Amino acid sequence: MRFSASSAALCAALLPGASATIYYAGVAQSSGEFGVWSATSTKGTGLPGRFGVEYQFISTSGVDVMTDQHKVNLHRVAFLLERMCPLSYGLGAKFNETHFDHFKQAIDYITKTKGAYAILDPHNYMRYNDPSSQPFSGSVIGNTSDPTAATTAQFGAFWGELASRFASNEKVIFGLMNEPHDMPSALLLANLQAAIDAIRAAGAPNLIIAPGNAWSGGHYWTKGGAEANSNWIHKLVDPAGNTAIDIHEYLDEDFSGGHTACTQDPAANLAGVTAWLREHKLKAFITEFGGSNTTACTTMLNGILDYMAQNEEYIGWTAWAAGPFWGPNSPCCTDQKQFGSLEPGSKAAGGGPSLYDTVWVPVMQKKVPAKLQWGGLASVKGGELREKP
């Protein structure tokens, strides 16, 4: 599907000119949250899980290809709160140290061995204690009417501890939570603020990216009446002034990323959140987006990548998704057909070309800027742009 004339005009109206810059570009690494799904919603399924068998954070060879051959400088690495903070401990500052060590090894490989940046991604939907039917299972963090729910203070304690362990690594970015949804926006704001306060109290200057409610969808940012993200998220206070907004935006009919057909015009659907970012002088990442290998999706993927490059409010992106445990399964955009993932070397069912071959290489990789930030603290202001060293 091609953009309409009205959409093109809207996009052009939002372009601020040559100052627009993407500093960080790459891919989401999804497999660290695997292994807990239960067809019968049985709480505790797959916990703690076997590292390297049921879940794994990255494939070093996949990171090598993405970073060395495709010149990306950003990887978003998913993990589960229930593995980092087992149910027997509760959410907070006490970690499963074996699990943390596995996670740190992955982050160190990306940031220290490969010289790229890494987003820490608790893939929990602002819920804790039962990931067996994510994204809907588990108690909403901070819900005082639920006696089984972790508290806002516990969420802050968790982030304070995690931040203290990565505070000296300027290439680590703190993604506060993946896709909060179906909760009061006032509670989301309180949870996010508790995390920011704890991170800065831990002495960590790192870039923070804060999500919105309603799955953090850019298309819905200014909708929802009093609960709209546009009424709340700009109220976050960061004494370091180093917090950006975390947006997700899929291109299919219901914005879920579940369907093959791309039907949603990104320029039109992002206009509201872009105007809101500009109004409040905020920057943003789009850390999840994707599409299938149809002609319409190719057009719209080019459209969303160009839109970010042309609007200075956007400073980074990660495409959904690579990861070592997808096999022939697809992370998005295929109506559950097995077309593989964005993981280098992956194959579709039957050995055919994967989304890496049909979407990443011919479309997304070509939009990775030749010059990105490769050194210094990740920041909403960006840093020196250069080709990969």
PyMOL commands that set and color helices and strands:
alter all, ss='L'
color gray80, all
select helices_A, chain A and resi 5-13+60-69+81-84+97-113+152-166+185-201+214-216+218-220+225-227+229-231+233-235+266-269+271-279+295-310+349-351+355-367
alter helices_A, ss='H'
color red, helices_A
select strands_A, chain A and resi 24-29+74-79+117-122+127-128+139-140+172-175+208-211+243-248+284-288+314-322+372-373+385-386
alter strands_A, ss='S'
color yellow, strands_A
deselect
rebuild
show_as cartoon
